[in-house]
Amino acid sequence: SQLGRDMAAIEQRLEEFASREVSVQRYRTVPGVGLLTATALRASAGDLSRFRSGRQFSAWLGLTPREHSSGQQRRLGGLTKRGD
């Protein structure tokens, strides 16, 4: 079908882009990150050198600890997936 051919053409263009971009190739080494996720991450995050640490990058992604704080007692729980 035409839709299948269009999707194949788009994936081919993404593969060509991914073969030129070192950052996309690095993203794809992470388990569970494929072509679409890696190229989308590269497009939205841009150059990773703008983040000082992996912690800052994960906060940008929205992976932040759940907070159970009261008063001056700060308690952080497991990670949440709030954000983008």
C-alpha positions as CSV (number, residue, x, y, z in Angstrom):
1,S,0.0,0.0,0.0
2,Q,1.0,3.6,-0.4
3,L,1.1,4.2,3.4
4,G,3.6,1.3,3.8
5,R,5.8,2.7,1.1
6,D,5.7,6.2,2.6
7,M,6.6,4.8,6.0
8,A,9.5,2.9,4.6
9,A,10.8,6.0,2.8
10,I,10.6,8.0,6.1
11,E,12.4,5.2,7.9
12,Q,15.1,5.2,5.2
13,R,15.6,8.9,5.6
14,L,15.9,8.5,9.4
15,E,18.4,5.7,8.9
16,E,20.5,7.9,6.7
17,F,20.4,10.8,9.2
18,A,21.2,8.3,12.1
19,S,24.3,7.0,10.2
20,R,25.7,10.6,10.1
21,E,24.9,11.6,13.7
22,V,27.2,10.2,16.4
23,S,24.7,11.2,19.1
24,V,21.9,9.1,17.5
25,Q,24.3,6.1,17.3
26,R,25.1,6.5,21.0
27,Y,21.4,6.7,22.0
28,R,20.8,3.5,20.0
29,T,23.3,1.6,22.2
30,V,20.9,2.0,25.2
31,P,18.6,-1.1,25.6
32,G,15.1,-0.3,24.4
33,V,16.0,2.8,22.4
34,G,15.5,2.3,18.7
35,L,15.7,4.5,15.6
36,L,12.6,6.6,16.2
37,T,13.3,7.2,19.9
38,A,16.9,8.1,19.2
39,T,16.2,10.5,16.4
40,A,13.3,12.1,18.4
41,L,15.6,12.5,21.4
42,R,18.3,14.1,19.2
43,A,15.8,16.5,17.7
44,S,14.3,17.6,21.0
45,A,17.4,17.5,23.3
46,G,19.9,18.9,20.8
47,D,23.5,18.6,21.8
48,L,24.1,16.8,25.1
49,S,27.0,19.0,26.0
50,R,24.5,21.6,27.2
51,F,23.7,19.3,30.2
52,R,26.3,19.4,33.0
53,S,25.5,15.8,34.1
54,G,23.4,12.8,33.5
55,R,21.3,13.9,36.5
56,Q,20.5,17.2,34.8
57,F,19.6,15.4,31.6
58,S,17.3,13.0,33.4
59,A,15.6,15.9,35.2
60,W,15.1,17.6,31.7
61,L,13.4,14.3,30.6
62,G,11.1,14.5,33.6
63,L,12.6,11.5,35.5
64,T,12.6,13.1,39.0
65,P,12.4,11.5,42.5
66,R,8.9,11.5,44.1
67,E,9.0,13.8,47.1
68,H,7.4,12.9,50.4
69,S,8.6,15.9,52.4
70,S,7.0,17.7,55.3
71,G,8.4,20.7,57.1
72,Q,12.2,20.7,57.0
73,Q,12.4,16.9,56.7
74,R,13.1,16.1,53.1
75,R,12.3,12.5,51.9
76,L,12.8,11.4,48.3
77,G,11.2,8.3,46.9
78,G,11.4,6.4,43.7
79,L,11.6,7.9,40.2
80,T,8.5,9.3,38.6
81,K,8.0,10.0,34.9
82,R,6.5,13.4,35.0
83,G,7.3,15.9,32.3
84,D,7.7,15.3,28.5
